[in-house]
Each structure stands twice: as C-alpha cells, then as structure tokens.
Amino acid sequence: MNNVIVRRVGSEDISQVIPGIVNVFRDDEVVPWHRYETCLAWVTKRVQRGFYMTIACDDDKIIGYSEWSAIRLTDKVYLEYSA
C-alpha cells in the first residue's frame, strides 16, 4: 500500500465508486453498502443531504470508505463520523 490516496466523493463520482464501496463491504451483511442497489441508494441520498464522503484508493482500487455529517450546536460545527 504505497500509493494510498484519500479523496472526497461528489455526486459526479457516485456511479464510478459504488462497485468499489460494495467490494469493501462485501462480507458485512449488516450494513447497506454490501449490495449494489442499497449502496447506490444510500450514497446518493447522503451526497444529496450534504454528507462529506471519502474513499481511500490504493492505485485504482478502493480500499476504504467513510462519511461525515456536519451538525451545528450553538455557534460551533461538529463533524460526526460514520463508516
């Protein structure tokens, strides 16, 4: 893993990254990201809601996925991590 890059996922990336995200979670039947249809639905909805989503890639292979949502409490913004 010498060439790991982490980058943000935008709405224009969704169709390209879904197969890689599904592959990362392929053995975890508890989360919605282990099947193409549910992963596509969840990622699309979260991008539309403004979640900050990232993928980690080793060369061209997606090896990780994470997401955050910003919440405002009083005058401070906090990031919630979810993966």
C-alpha angles and dihedrals in degrees: 000000000000098000103049114154126180117206140168121259116227132186090264090059100052100097091046098049102041095084090051094048090049089052092053091054098033094119096045109084093176097072125065092235096076094080126055098231097048093040091053092049095047097044093046093050093046094049088051090051091053101255114164104235129184138183128202115219131192102203100315098333119100108230101167144021133195139166139196135190124206118230127185120221111180106312098336130086119217129191119223116207121218129170 
